[in-house]
């Protein structure tokens, strides 16, 4: 699905395959319940979402202990169920990076990561959310009415369940603007320093989903809101950089090591726009930025002039 989030946006975007609903199966009632949203950070099935979405299903060692799963949407609109394997909890923010694996026969199927941006937002800047919600969600009193773009329905079969369970959800666009940026702590539990406030309507199934700028880049992650109101809070992308992935989950042989999103961004395994540059290799960094600028110009898009260097230990 190609669309323009706002009338003034320069290019059409197709983000459906990058968004993932997260469900939990209640084995007593044989029902699948939507508990949140995430987005793919790598092609290896690493999902960024809010920690409070998955915490009840993850043990103290980070290993999945509950029947939760993420949905991957393919270009032909079919879906693939991906099971949670292990999650890395952020030390401060309400964030996690979860390893997922696809059910057979889709084990080698790559996920479609969303590019992230470290560019600072400004108050009044237009933003939008491309989120997953319950199919029967009611939308009231929205300042900027959203758009339900797709609805999915089917039956999920699993050896864990006595019979198939109905699976229904909707894909929705929600629009708004940045209304405040808090550099100091508002809430030591859910909203650590810094946090972003918008008037994008955020509902229960939105938790952990991406907040996007007009270029379709993730600029923050949904944290919490006042249900259906014009006050929502988001964790900036800077918080995602400290999340870590095991080497084994990245297809690397060194299974004893883990890599931060920051390291993976420098290695270009994770997409950051404009690109994360290597402070120890200025020549390669200059070529990388020029290549980014050339791609922007080819899309008739003005390159971001912000430069982000990282020094990997």
Secondary structure, DSSP 8 states (H G I E B T S, - for coil): --B-SSTT-SS-B--GGGEEEEEEEETTTTEEEEEEEEEE-STT-EEEE-HHHHGGGB-TTSBB-S-EEEEEE-TTS-EEEEEEEEEEE-SSSS-EEEEEEE-TT-TT-------B------TT-EEEEEEEE-TT----S-SS--EEEEEEEEEE--TTSSS-EEEEEEEEEEEEEEEEEE-S-SBTTTB-SSEEEE-----GGGTT-EEE-TTS-EEEEEEEESTTSS-EEEEEGGGGGG-EEEGGGGT-S-TT-EEEHHHHHHTTSS-BSS-EEETT-HHHHHHHHHHHHHHHHHTT-------EEE---
